[in-house]
Amino acid sequence: MKKFTSVKDIPSIKKALETAFEVKNNPFGFQHLGKNKTMVLVFFNSSLRTRLSTQKAAMNLGMNTMVMNVNEDSWQLESEMGVVMDGNNAEHLREAIPVIGKYCDVIGVRAFAKFESREADYSEKILSQFVEYAGVPVVSMEAATRHPLQSFADLVTIEEHKTVERPKVVLTWAPHPRALPQAVANSFVEWMCETDYELVVTHPKGYELASEFMGDVKVEYDQKKAFEGADFIYAKNWASYTDYGKILSKDMNWTVNEEKMALTNNAKFMHCLPVRRNVVVSDGVIDSPNSIVVDQAKNREVTAQAVLKMILENS
Protein backbone atom coordinates (compact mmCIF):
# COMPACT_ATOMS: atom_id res chain seq x y z
CA MET A 1 0.00 0.00 0.00
CA LYS A 2 1.66 3.20 -1.23
CA LYS A 3 -0.82 5.71 0.21
CA PHE A 4 -3.96 5.92 2.30
CA THR A 5 -6.37 8.62 1.23
CA SER A 6 -9.63 6.68 0.84
CA VAL A 7 -11.18 3.22 1.08
CA LYS A 8 -10.01 2.66 -2.49
CA ASP A 9 -6.40 2.44 -1.29
CA ILE A 10 -6.83 -0.60 0.96
CA PRO A 11 -6.49 -4.14 -0.47
CA SER A 12 -10.04 -4.99 0.67
CA ILE A 13 -12.43 -4.41 3.55
CA LYS A 14 -11.78 -7.96 4.71
CA LYS A 15 -7.99 -7.50 4.72
CA ALA A 16 -8.28 -4.12 6.47
CA LEU A 17 -10.47 -5.55 9.23
CA GLU A 18 -8.22 -8.57 9.68
CA THR A 19 -5.22 -6.27 10.08
CA ALA A 20 -7.09 -3.97 12.48
CA PHE A 21 -8.05 -6.81 14.80
CA GLU A 22 -4.57 -8.29 14.47
CA VAL A 23 -2.93 -5.13 15.81
CA LYS A 24 -5.68 -4.59 18.38
CA ASN A 25 -5.00 -8.03 19.83
CA ASN A 26 -1.23 -7.59 19.69
CA PRO A 27 -0.39 -3.87 19.51
CA PHE A 28 3.34 -4.25 20.20
CA GLY A 29 3.91 -7.39 18.17
CA PHE A 30 5.10 -5.71 14.97
CA GLN A 31 7.74 -3.26 16.16
CA HIS A 32 10.30 -4.77 13.81
CA LEU A 33 8.39 -3.12 10.95
CA GLY A 34 8.94 0.40 12.25
CA LYS A 35 12.41 0.06 13.75
CA ASN A 36 14.66 2.94 12.63
CA LYS A 37 11.80 4.42 10.60
CA THR A 38 10.22 7.85 11.09
CA MET A 39 6.76 9.30 10.51
CA VAL A 40 6.19 13.04 10.17
CA LEU A 41 2.71 14.31 11.03
CA VAL A 42 1.92 17.59 9.27
CA PHE A 43 -1.07 19.56 10.57
CA PHE A 44 -2.61 22.45 8.69
CA ASN A 45 -5.55 22.25 11.13
CA SER A 46 -6.06 21.51 14.80
CA SER A 47 -6.45 18.02 16.18
CA LEU A 48 -6.83 15.97 19.35
CA ARG A 49 -7.74 12.35 18.53
CA THR A 50 -6.03 12.30 15.15
CA ARG A 51 -2.74 13.64 16.42
CA LEU A 52 -2.55 11.49 19.54
CA SER A 53 -3.89 8.28 18.00
CA THR A 54 -1.68 8.44 14.90
CA GLN A 55 1.42 9.30 16.89
CA LYS A 56 0.67 6.48 19.35
CA ALA A 57 0.02 4.03 16.49
CA ALA A 58 3.39 4.82 14.92
CA MET A 59 5.12 4.43 18.27
CA ASN A 60 3.40 1.06 18.82
CA LEU A 61 5.08 -0.08 15.61
CA GLY A 62 8.50 1.08 16.80
CA MET A 63 8.58 4.25 14.67
CA ASN A 64 10.00 7.62 15.59
CA THR A 65 7.53 10.48 15.16
CA MET A 66 7.86 14.18 14.44
CA VAL A 67 4.95 16.63 14.48
CA MET A 68 4.77 19.92 12.59
CA ASN A 69 1.99 22.47 12.93
CA VAL A 70 2.10 24.46 9.71
CA ASN A 71 2.42 28.25 10.09
CA GLU A 72 3.32 27.78 13.78
CA ASP A 73 6.35 25.49 13.60
CA SER A 74 7.38 26.32 10.03
CA TRP A 75 7.48 29.05 7.44
CA GLN A 76 4.06 30.03 6.17
CA LEU A 77 3.42 27.79 3.19
CA GLU A 78 2.03 28.63 -0.23
CA SER A 79 -0.07 26.00 -2.03
CA GLU A 80 -1.08 27.77 -5.25
CA MET A 81 0.95 27.08 -8.37
CA GLY A 82 2.06 30.00 -10.56
CA VAL A 83 1.61 32.54 -7.78
CA VAL A 84 3.96 35.51 -7.34
CA MET A 85 5.21 34.93 -3.81
CA ASP A 86 5.55 38.53 -2.67
CA GLY A 87 3.21 38.18 0.34
CA ASN A 88 3.38 36.49 3.74
CA ASN A 89 4.00 32.93 2.49
CA ALA A 90 7.75 32.35 2.50
CA GLU A 91 7.93 28.77 1.18
CA HIS A 92 6.04 26.79 -1.40
CA LEU A 93 4.68 23.28 -0.85
CA ARG A 94 6.50 22.26 -4.06
CA GLU A 95 9.81 22.49 -2.16
CA ALA A 96 8.61 21.88 1.39
CA ILE A 97 6.94 18.51 0.67
CA PRO A 98 9.91 16.72 -0.95
CA VAL A 99 12.18 18.10 1.80
CA ILE A 100 9.89 16.66 4.48
CA GLY A 101 9.90 13.39 2.54
CA LYS A 102 13.69 13.23 2.80
CA TYR A 103 13.45 13.25 6.59
CA CYS A 104 11.02 10.37 7.01
CA ASP A 105 9.54 7.14 5.71
CA VAL A 106 5.83 8.05 5.96
CA ILE A 107 4.01 11.40 6.02
CA GLY A 108 0.64 12.01 7.62
CA VAL A 109 -1.14 15.19 6.54
CA ARG A 110 -4.27 16.93 7.82
CA ALA A 111 -5.73 19.74 5.69
CA PHE A 112 -9.41 20.69 5.93
CA ALA A 113 -11.71 22.21 3.35
CA LYS A 114 -11.37 26.00 3.27
CA PHE A 115 -14.88 26.65 1.87
CA GLU A 116 -13.45 29.30 -0.46
CA SER A 117 -14.06 27.20 -3.56
CA ARG A 118 -15.83 23.87 -3.96
CA GLU A 119 -13.68 23.08 -6.98
CA ALA A 120 -10.46 23.73 -5.05
CA ASP A 121 -11.56 21.72 -2.03
CA TYR A 122 -12.82 18.74 -4.03
CA SER A 123 -9.62 18.64 -6.07
CA GLU A 124 -7.77 18.02 -2.77
CA LYS A 125 -5.18 20.63 -3.67
CA ILE A 126 -2.95 20.15 -0.61
CA LEU A 127 -3.26 16.37 -0.15
CA SER A 128 -2.70 15.70 -3.84
CA GLN A 129 0.54 17.71 -3.78
CA PHE A 130 1.80 15.64 -0.87
CA VAL A 131 1.01 12.42 -2.73
CA GLU A 132 2.72 13.71 -5.88
CA TYR A 133 5.85 15.27 -4.39
CA ALA A 134 6.60 13.46 -1.10
CA GLY A 135 8.49 10.48 -2.50
CA VAL A 136 7.25 8.41 0.47
CA PRO A 137 3.81 6.98 1.37
CA VAL A 138 1.23 9.56 2.48
CA VAL A 139 -1.56 8.96 5.00
CA SER A 140 -4.54 11.30 5.05
CA MET A 141 -5.33 12.40 8.60
CA GLU A 142 -8.42 14.19 7.20
CA ALA A 143 -8.54 16.09 3.97
CA ALA A 144 -11.07 18.41 2.37
CA THR A 145 -13.40 15.65 1.19
CA ARG A 146 -12.61 12.51 3.22
CA HIS A 147 -11.52 11.33 6.67
CA PRO A 148 -10.55 7.70 5.98
CA LEU A 149 -8.87 6.97 9.33
CA GLN A 150 -12.08 7.96 11.10
CA SER A 151 -14.28 5.91 8.77
CA PHE A 152 -12.04 2.87 9.18
CA ALA A 153 -12.36 3.25 12.97
CA ASP A 154 -16.14 3.59 12.57
CA LEU A 155 -16.23 0.33 10.64
CA VAL A 156 -14.18 -1.52 13.28
CA THR A 157 -16.44 -0.14 16.01
CA ILE A 158 -19.60 -1.30 14.25
CA GLU A 159 -18.09 -4.74 13.69
CA GLU A 160 -17.33 -4.99 17.40
CA HIS A 161 -20.80 -3.90 18.55
CA LYS A 162 -23.19 -5.30 15.95
CA THR A 163 -25.69 -7.92 17.14
CA VAL A 164 -27.02 -8.86 13.70
CA GLU A 165 -25.06 -9.79 10.59
CA ARG A 166 -26.54 -6.96 8.51
CA PRO A 167 -27.20 -4.00 10.81
CA LYS A 168 -29.17 -0.92 9.83
CA VAL A 169 -26.80 2.05 10.05
CA VAL A 170 -28.18 5.58 9.93
CA LEU A 171 -26.08 8.66 9.24
CA THR A 172 -28.03 11.66 10.46
CA TRP A 173 -27.26 15.33 9.93
CA ALA A 174 -27.42 17.35 13.14
CA PRO A 175 -27.38 21.10 13.82
CA HIS A 176 -24.18 23.01 14.58
CA PRO A 177 -23.33 26.70 15.07
CA ARG A 178 -20.50 26.55 12.52
CA ALA A 179 -20.20 25.43 8.90
CA LEU A 180 -18.38 22.09 8.94
CA PRO A 181 -16.85 20.17 5.99
CA GLN A 182 -18.52 17.16 4.39
CA ALA A 183 -15.37 15.04 4.86
CA VAL A 184 -16.55 12.77 7.69
CA ALA A 185 -19.98 12.23 6.13
CA ASN A 186 -18.56 11.62 2.65
CA SER A 187 -16.02 9.16 3.93
CA PHE A 188 -18.45 7.33 6.21
CA VAL A 189 -20.85 6.76 3.30
CA GLU A 190 -18.01 5.64 1.06
CA TRP A 191 -16.78 3.05 3.57
CA MET A 192 -20.26 1.80 4.47
CA CYS A 193 -20.96 1.24 0.78
CA GLU A 194 -18.12 -1.30 0.76
CA THR A 195 -20.01 -3.39 3.34
CA ASP A 196 -23.33 -5.22 3.15
CA TYR A 197 -24.87 -3.09 5.90
CA GLU A 198 -28.20 -1.37 5.33
CA LEU A 199 -27.23 2.31 5.12
CA VAL A 200 -29.69 5.19 5.38
CA VAL A 201 -28.74 8.86 5.26
CA THR A 202 -31.09 11.45 6.70
CA HIS A 203 -30.81 15.23 6.52
CA PRO A 204 -32.86 18.35 5.72
CA LYS A 205 -33.32 19.20 2.06
CA GLY A 206 -30.37 21.20 0.78
CA TYR A 207 -27.80 19.07 2.58
CA GLU A 208 -27.41 16.39 -0.10
CA LEU A 209 -23.87 15.05 -0.32
CA ALA A 210 -21.93 14.86 -3.58
CA SER A 211 -23.22 12.17 -5.94
CA GLU A 212 -19.71 10.68 -6.23
CA PHE A 213 -20.10 9.55 -2.62
CA MET A 214 -23.82 8.90 -2.39
CA GLY A 215 -24.38 6.84 -5.53
CA ASP A 216 -27.59 4.87 -4.94
CA VAL A 217 -27.66 5.34 -1.15
CA LYS A 218 -31.15 6.02 0.17
CA VAL A 219 -31.90 9.49 1.55
CA GLU A 220 -34.76 9.75 4.02
CA TYR A 221 -35.74 13.33 4.74
CA ASP A 222 -37.90 12.30 7.71
CA GLN A 223 -35.40 11.78 10.51
CA LYS A 224 -37.77 9.88 12.78
CA LYS A 225 -38.71 7.51 9.99
CA ALA A 226 -35.01 6.92 9.28
CA PHE A 227 -34.41 6.02 12.93
CA GLU A 228 -37.04 3.29 13.00
CA GLY A 229 -35.42 -0.10 13.60
CA ALA A 230 -31.87 1.27 13.35
CA ASP A 231 -29.00 -0.59 15.02
CA PHE A 232 -26.52 2.31 14.84
CA ILE A 233 -27.10 6.07 14.77
CA TYR A 234 -24.17 8.17 13.58
CA ALA A 235 -24.73 11.90 14.11
CA LYS A 236 -22.70 14.48 12.21
CA ASN A 237 -23.11 18.01 10.96
CA TRP A 238 -21.96 19.15 7.55
CA ALA A 239 -22.45 22.34 5.56
CA SER A 240 -24.29 22.41 2.25
CA TYR A 241 -22.53 20.93 -0.77
CA THR A 242 -24.84 22.44 -3.38
CA ASP A 243 -24.85 25.90 -1.75
CA TYR A 244 -21.25 25.27 -0.91
CA GLY A 245 -20.09 25.84 2.62
CA LYS A 246 -23.30 27.53 3.71
CA ILE A 247 -25.40 26.89 6.82
CA LEU A 248 -28.94 26.44 5.55
CA SER A 249 -30.45 25.36 8.86
CA LYS A 250 -29.79 25.33 12.59
CA ASP A 251 -33.03 23.48 13.28
CA MET A 252 -32.71 22.03 16.77
CA ASN A 253 -35.47 19.56 15.93
CA TRP A 254 -32.67 17.52 14.30
CA THR A 255 -30.79 17.11 17.60
CA VAL A 256 -30.46 13.42 18.49
CA ASN A 257 -32.35 12.89 21.76
CA GLU A 258 -33.81 10.10 23.88
CA GLU A 259 -37.21 10.27 22.18
CA LYS A 260 -35.69 9.59 18.77
CA MET A 261 -33.37 6.87 20.04
CA ALA A 262 -36.44 5.11 21.45
CA LEU A 263 -37.57 4.55 17.85
CA THR A 264 -34.50 2.44 17.11
CA ASN A 265 -33.62 -1.18 17.74
CA ASN A 266 -31.80 -0.24 20.95
CA ALA A 267 -29.26 1.47 18.69
CA LYS A 268 -25.73 2.39 19.59
CA PHE A 269 -24.93 6.10 19.29
CA MET A 270 -21.84 7.16 17.33
CA HIS A 271 -20.04 10.44 16.71
CA CYS A 272 -16.48 11.22 15.59
CA LEU A 273 -15.93 13.90 18.30
CA PRO A 274 -15.59 16.66 19.28
CA VAL A 275 -19.33 17.02 19.74
CA ARG A 276 -21.52 19.97 20.78
CA ARG A 277 -23.65 18.60 23.61
CA ASN A 278 -27.33 19.50 23.53
CA VAL A 279 -26.89 20.80 19.99
CA VAL A 280 -25.84 17.71 18.05
CA VAL A 281 -26.89 15.24 20.75
CA SER A 282 -28.53 15.43 24.16
CA ASP A 283 -26.63 14.65 27.35
CA GLY A 284 -28.99 11.75 27.95
CA VAL A 285 -27.99 10.04 24.72
CA ILE A 286 -24.25 10.62 24.73
CA ASP A 287 -23.97 9.66 28.40
CA SER A 288 -26.11 6.54 28.01
CA PRO A 289 -24.74 2.97 28.05
CA ASN A 290 -25.50 2.81 24.31
CA SER A 291 -23.07 5.61 23.50
CA ILE A 292 -19.91 4.15 21.94
CA VAL A 293 -18.15 7.40 21.04
CA VAL A 294 -15.17 6.64 23.29
CA ASP A 295 -14.81 3.19 21.72
CA GLN A 296 -14.72 4.89 18.33
CA ALA A 297 -11.98 7.22 19.52
CA LYS A 298 -9.96 4.32 20.91
CA ASN A 299 -10.23 2.56 17.56
CA ARG A 300 -8.59 5.54 15.86
CA GLU A 301 -5.30 4.25 17.26
CA VAL A 302 -6.09 0.74 16.03
CA THR A 303 -6.91 1.75 12.49
CA ALA A 304 -3.98 4.14 12.17
CA GLN A 305 -1.71 1.29 13.27
CA ALA A 306 -3.36 -1.09 10.81
CA VAL A 307 -2.81 1.36 7.96
CA LEU A 308 0.82 1.92 8.92
CA LYS A 309 1.40 -1.83 9.23
CA MET A 310 0.06 -2.41 5.71
CA ILE A 311 2.24 0.41 4.37
CA LEU A 312 5.40 -0.73 6.15
CA GLU A 313 4.93 -4.32 5.05
CA ASN A 314 4.96 -3.18 1.42
CA SER A 315 7.74 -0.62 1.66
C-alpha positions in Angstrom: 0.0 0.0 0.0 1.7 3.2 -1.2 -0.8 5.7 0.2 -4.0 5.9 2.3 -6.4 8.6 1.2 -9.6 6.7 0.8 -11.2 3.2 1.1 -10.0 2.7 -2.5 -6.4 2.4 -1.3 -6.8 -0.6 1.0 -6.5 -4.1 -0.5 -10.0 -5.0 0.7 -12.4 -4.4 3.5 -11.8 -8.0 4.7 -8.0 -7.5 4.7 -8.3 -4.1 6.5 -10.5 -5.5 9.2 -8.2 -8.6 9.7 -5.2 -6.3 10.1 -7.1 -4.0 12.5 -8.0 -6.8 14.8 -4.6 -8.3 14.5 -2.9 -5.1 15.8 -5.7 -4.6 18.4 -5.0 -8.0 19.8 -1.2 -7.6 19.7 -0.4 -3.9 19.5 3.3 -4.2 20.2 3.9 -7.4 18.2 5.1 -5.7 15.0 7.7 -3.3 16.2 10.3 -4.8 13.8 8.4 -3.1 10.9 8.9 0.4 12.2 12.4 0.1 13.8 14.7 2.9 12.6 11.8 4.4 10.6 10.2 7.9 11.1 6.8 9.3 10.5 6.2 13.0 10.2 2.7 14.3 11.0 1.9 17.6 9.3 -1.1 19.6 10.6 -2.6 22.4 8.7 -5.6 22.2 11.1 -6.1 21.5 14.8 -6.4 18.0 16.2 -6.8 16.0 19.4 -7.7 12.3 18.5 -6.0 12.3 15.1 -2.7 13.6 16.4 -2.6 11.5 19.5 -3.9 8.3 18.0 -1.7 8.4 14.9 1.4 9.3 16.9 0.7 6.5 19.3 0.0 4.0 16.5 3.4 4.8 14.9 5.1 4.4 18.3 3.4 1.1 18.8 5.1 -0.1 15.6 8.5 1.1 16.8 8.6 4.2 14.7 10.0 7.6 15.6 7.5 10.5 15.2 7.9 14.2 14.4 5.0 16.6 14.5 4.8 19.9 12.6 2.0 22.5 12.9 2.1 24.5 9.7 2.4 28.3 10.1 3.3 27.8 13.8 6.3 25.5 13.6 7.4 26.3 10.0 7.5 29.1 7.4 4.1 30.0 6.2 3.4 27.8 3.2 2.0 28.6 -0.2 -0.1 26.0 -2.0 -1.1 27.8 -5.3 0.9 27.1 -8.4 2.1 30.0 -10.6 1.6 32.5 -7.8 4.0 35.5 -7.3 5.2 34.9 -3.8 5.5 38.5 -2.7 3.2 38.2 0.3 3.4 36.5 3.7 4.0 32.9 2.5 7.7 32.3 2.5 7.9 28.8 1.2 6.0 26.8 -1.4 4.7 23.3 -0.9 6.5 22.3 -4.1 9.8 22.5 -2.2 8.6 21.9 1.4 6.9 18.5 0.7 9.9 16.7 -0.9 12.2 18.1 1.8 9.9 16.7 4.5 9.9 13.4 2.5 13.7 13.2 2.8 13.5 13.2 6.6 11.0 10.4 7.0 9.5 7.1 5.7 5.8 8.1 6.0 4.0 11.4 6.0 0.6 12.0 7.6 -1.1 15.2 6.5 -4.3 16.9 7.8 -5.7 19.7 5.7 -9.4 20.7 5.9 -11.7 22.2 3.3 -11.4 26.0 3.3 -14.9 26.6 1.9 -13.4 29.3 -0.5 -14.1 27.2 -3.6 -15.8 23.9 -4.0 -13.7 23.1 -7.0 -10.5 23.7 -5.1 -11.6 21.7 -2.0 -12.8 18.7 -4.0 -9.6 18.6 -6.1 -7.8 18.0 -2.8 -5.2 20.6 -3.7 -2.9 20.1 -0.6 -3.3 16.4 -0.2 -2.7 15.7 -3.8 0.5 17.7 -3.8 1.8 15.6 -0.9 1.0 12.4 -2.7 2.7 13.7 -5.9 5.8 15.3 -4.4 6.6 13.5 -1.1 8.5 10.5 -2.5 7.2 8.4 0.5 3.8 7.0 1.4 1.2 9.6 2.5 -1.6 9.0 5.0 -4.5 11.3 5.1 -5.3 12.4 8.6 -8.4 14.2 7.2 -8.5 16.1 4.0 -11.1 18.4 2.4 -13.4 15.7 1.2 -12.6 12.5 3.2 -11.5 11.3 6.7 -10.5 7.7 6.0 -8.9 7.0 9.3 -12.1 8.0 11.1 -14.3 5.9 8.8 -12.0 2.9 9.2 -12.4 3.2 13.0 -16.1 3.6 12.6 -16.2 0.3 10.6 -14.2 -1.5 13.3 -16.4 -0.1 16.0 -19.6 -1.3 14.2 -18.1 -4.7 13.7 -17.3 -5.0 17.4 -20.8 -3.9 18.5 -23.2 -5.3 15.9 -25.7 -7.9 17.1 -27.0 -8.9 13.7 -25.1 -9.8 10.6 -26.5 -7.0 8.5 -27.2 -4.0 10.8 -29.2 -0.9 9.8 -26.8 2.0 10.1 -28.2 5.6 9.9 -26.1 8.7 9.2 -28.0 11.7 10.5 -27.3 15.3 9.9 -27.4 17.3 13.1 -27.4 21.1 13.8 -24.2 23.0 14.6 -23.3 26.7 15.1 -20.5 26.6 12.5 -20.2 25.4 8.9 -18.4 22.1 8.9 -16.8 20.2 6.0 -18.5 17.2 4.4 -15.4 15.0 4.9 -16.6 12.8 7.7 -20.0 12.2 6.1 -18.6 11.6 2.6 -16.0 9.2 3.9 -18.5 7.3 6.2 -20.9 6.8 3.3 -18.0 5.6 1.1 -16.8 3.1 3.6 -20.3 1.8 4.5 -21.0 1.2 0.8 -18.1 -1.3 0.8 -20.0 -3.4 3.3 -23.3 -5.2 3.1 -24.9 -3.1 5.9 -28.2 -1.4 5.3 -27.2 2.3 5.1 -29.7 5.2 5.4 -28.7 8.9 5.3 -31.1 11.5 6.7 -30.8 15.2 6.5 -32.9 18.3 5.7 -33.3 19.2 2.1 -30.4 21.2 0.8 -27.8 19.1 2.6 -27.4 16.4 -0.1 -23.9 15.0 -0.3 -21.9 14.9 -3.6 -23.2 12.2 -5.9 -19.7 10.7 -6.2 -20.1 9.6 -2.6 -23.8 8.9 -2.4 -24.4 6.8 -5.5 -27.6 4.9 -4.9 -27.7 5.3 -1.2 -31.1 6.0 0.2 -31.9 9.5 1.5 -34.8 9.7 4.0 -35.7 13.3 4.7 -37.9 12.3 7.7 -35.4 11.8 10.5 -37.8 9.9 12.8 -38.7 7.5 10.0 -35.0 6.9 9.3 -34.4 6.0 12.9 -37.0 3.3 13.0 -35.4 -0.1 13.6 -31.9 1.3 13.4 -29.0 -0.6 15.0 -26.5 2.3 14.8 -27.1 6.1 14.8 -24.2 8.2 13.6 -24.7 11.9 14.1 -22.7 14.5 12.2 -23.1 18.0 11.0 -22.0 19.2 7.5 -22.5 22.3 5.6 -24.3 22.4 2.3 -22.5 20.9 -0.8 -24.8 22.4 -3.4 -24.9 25.9 -1.7 -21.2 25.3 -0.9 -20.1 25.8 2.6 -23.3 27.5 3.7 -25.4 26.9 6.8 -28.9 26.4 5.6 -30.4 25.4 8.9 -29.8 25.3 12.6 -33.0 23.5 13.3 -32.7 22.0 16.8 -35.5 19.6 15.9 -32.7 17.5 14.3 -30.8 17.1 17.6 -30.5 13.4 18.5 -32.3 12.9 21.8 -33.8 10.1 23.9 -37.2 10.3 22.2 -35.7 9.6 18.8 -33.4 6.9 20.0 -36.4 5.1 21.5 -37.6 4.6 17.8 -34.5 2.4 17.1 -33.6 -1.2 17.7 -31.8 -0.2 21.0 -29.3 1.5 18.7 -25.7 2.4 19.6 -24.9 6.1 19.3 -21.8 7.2 17.3 -20.0 10.4 16.7 -16.5 11.2 15.6 -15.9 13.9 18.3 -15.6 16.7 19.3 -19.3 17.0 19.7 -21.5 20.0 20.8 -23.7 18.6 23.6 -27.3 19.5 23.5 -26.9 20.8 20.0 -25.8 17.7 18.0 -26.9 15.2 20.8 -28.5 15.4 24.2 -26.6 14.6 27.4 -29.0 11.7 28.0 -28.0 10.0 24.7 -24.2 10.6 24.7 -24.0 9.7 28.4 -26.1 6.5 28.0 -24.7 3.0 28.0 -25.5 2.8 24.3 -23.1 5.6 23.5 -19.9 4.1 21.9 -18.2 7.4 21.0 -15.2 6.6 23.3 -14.8 3.2 21.7 -14.7 4.9 18.3 -12.0 7.2 19.5 -10.0 4.3 20.9 -10.2 2.6 17.6 -8.6 5.5 15.9 -5.3 4.2 17.3 -6.1 0.7 16.0 -6.9 1.8 12.5 -4.0 4.1 12.2 -1.7 1.3 13.3 -3.4 -1.1 10.8 -2.8 1.4 8.0 0.8 1.9 8.9 1.4 -1.8 9.2 0.1 -2.4 5.7 2.2 0.4 4.4 5.4 -0.7 6.1 4.9 -4.3 5.0 5.0 -3.2 1.4 7.7 -0.6 1.7 
